[in-house]
Amino acid sequence: MIQDIYPSRLDNSFACHEIREADTLICFDKDGRLLVDVQSGEIRFPDGKYADCVRNIYAFSIDDKRYFIALSELRAPDSAYVCMTLRELRDSFCGNELFAAFTAYHLWKWYNDSIYCGRCGRKLVFHESERAMRCPECGNVIYPRINPAVIVGVVKGDSILITRYRRGYAHNALVAGFTEIGETLEQTVEREVMEETGVKVKNIRYYKSQPWGMAQDMLVGFFCEADGSGEIHMDENELRYAEWVKREDIVLQPNNASLTNEMMKVFKVGKV
């Protein structure tokens, strides 16, 4: 999965570092596309020598490499740099720099959306001692947004419930959805499966979780079993496909970045 970068390690501890030329500067345009050089077959971001051109803030480190986020737009340093979406990068790359891109996007989107205080309307400032934005007028403190969501592998005998979204991602997926106010994650599993496919479930069990910066999510994976016949009544506004698919017939996603794909894979090879 995208966060599986062992033996490298992400250190997301808060710190007030000043950028150096040897550091990495991750830059976004107004549409959230990243400025990258991929001509070498790897993702390369601008380095810290361009920091004087933009507002920036320290984000995290991977091993000894420090990453900063540009909070204003940087023009391409040279013709090797292009703007690419996270999805375009995900489809072609893996490893530390892809995980850095996803994590940086999560923070950049939050900084970009957290300019004014929602309580009094005053412009926010950086908190001095933690990763947060602070209102100097009313003292309101805003922390990075993380959206809990479930990925659900619904099993019936030797088959799993495979879906495809009506909009957006075009490959095979599992039932998924965001947790609502007042719900447990297990209740989210029951509701989302029922809403999207009309299938009642039982024996809900946790599998694994994944940070997913593309949508500021924390994805939480569960497997469960169909309770009853498993007859599908698909929500056609949400999905364009929902079927029971046998292990040997599962078509996996084209890369190994997502929790969804790993869950389909472990079922396909008989580990669930």
Long-range contacts (C-beta under 8 A, 24 or more apart in sequence): 1-210, 1-256, 1-257, 1-258, 1-259, 1-262, 2-90, 2-94, 2-98, 2-99, 2-102, 2-210, 2-212, 2-257, 2-258, 3-99, 3-210, 3-211, 5-62, 5-95, 5-96, 5-99, 8-62, 8-63, 8-96, 9-62, 9-63, 10-60, 10-61, 10-62, 10-99, 10-103, 11-60, 11-61, 11-62, 12-60, 12-103, 13-60, 14-129, 14-130, 14-131, 15-58, 16-58, 16-128, 17-58, 17-66, 17-68, 19-48, 19-51, 19-56, 19-58, 19-66, 19-68, 20-48, 20-66, 21-47, 21-48, 21-49, 22-47, 22-48, 23-47, 23-48, 23-51, 23-65, 23-66, 23-67, 23-68, 24-48, 24-65, 24-66, 24-67, 24-68, 24-100, 25-50, 25-51, 25-54, 25-56, 25-68, 25-69, 25-70, 25-74, 26-59, 26-67, 26-68, 26-69, 26-70, 26-100, 26-101, 26-104, 26-108, 27-54, 27-70, 27-73, 27-74, 28-69, 28-70, 28-73, 28-105, 28-108, 29-73, 29-83, 30-73, 32-85, 32-86, 32-105, 32-108, 32-109, 33-83, 33-84, 33-85, 34-83, 34-84, 34-85, 34-86, 34-89, 34-101, 34-104, 34-105, 35-74, 35-76, 35-81, 35-82, 35-83, 36-81, 36-82, 36-83, 36-84, 36-89, 36-101, 37-80, 37-81, 37-82, 38-82, 38-84, 38-92, 38-93, 39-80, 42-93, 42-97, 43-89, 43-93, 43-97, 43-98, 43-101, 44-97, 45-97, 45-100, 46-74, 46-77, 46-81, 50-74, 50-77, 57-111, 57-126, 59-103, 59-104, 59-107, 60-100, 60-103, 60-104, 62-96, 62-99, 62-100, 63-96, 65-96, 67-100, 67-104, 69-104, 69-107, 69-108, 69-111, 71-108, 71-111, 71-112, 86-213, 86-214, 87-214, 90-214, 90-255, 90-257, 91-254, 91-255, 94-255, 94-256, 94-257, 98-257, 102-211, 102-212, 102-213, 102-214, 103-211, 103-213, 104-213, 105-213, 105-214, 106-144, 106-211, 106-213, 106-216, 107-144, 107-213, 109-216, 110-144, 110-145, 110-216, 113-145, 114-142, 117-142, 118-142, 144-216, 145-216, 146-216, 146-217, 146-218, 147-178, 147-215, 147-216, 147-217, 147-218, 148-178, 148-179, 148-185, 148-188, 148-217, 148-218, 148-220, 149-176, 149-177, 149-178, 149-179, 149-188, 149-212, 149-215, 149-217, 149-218, 149-219, 149-220, 150-176, 150-177, 150-179, 150-185, 150-188, 150-189, 150-192, 150-219, 150-220, 150-221, 150-222, 151-175, 151-176, 151-219, 151-220, 151-221, 151-222, 151-259, 151-260, 151-263, 152-176, 152-189, 152-192, 152-193, 152-201, 152-221, 152-222, 152-223, 152-224, 153-207, 153-221, 153-222, 153-223, 153-224, 153-263, 153-264, 153-267, 153-272, 154-193, 154-197, 154-199, 154-201, 154-223, 154-224, 154-225, 154-226, 155-223, 155-224, 155-225, 155-226, 155-267, 155-272, 156-225, 156-226, 156-230, 156-244, 158-246, 158-247, 159-244, 159-245, 159-246, 159-247, 160-244, 160-245, 160-247, 160-250, 160-264, 160-267, 161-193, 161-197, 161-199, 161-226, 161-230, 161-232, 161-242, 161-243, 161-244, 161-245, 162-241, 162-242, 162-243, 162-244, 162-245, 162-250, 162-264, 163-196, 163-197, 163-239, 163-241, 163-242, 164-239, 164-240, 164-241, 164-242, 165-238, 165-239, 165-240, 166-236, 166-237, 166-238, 166-239, 166-240, 171-251, 171-253, 171-254, 172-250, 172-251, 172-252, 172-253, 172-264, 173-253, 173-260, 174-260, 174-263, 174-264, 176-219, 176-260, 185-220, 185-222, 186-222, 189-222, 189-224, 193-224, 195-235, 195-238, 196-234, 196-235, 196-238, 196-239, 196-242, 197-232, 197-233, 197-234, 197-235, 197-239, 197-242, 198-231, 198-232, 198-233, 198-234, 199-226, 199-227, 199-228, 199-230, 199-231, 199-232, 200-226, 200-227, 200-228, 201-225, 201-226, 201-227, 202-226, 202-227, 207-263, 208-259, 208-262, 208-263, 209-259, 210-258, 210-259, 212-258, 212-259, 219-259, 221-259, 221-260, 221-262, 221-263, 223-263, 223-267, 223-272
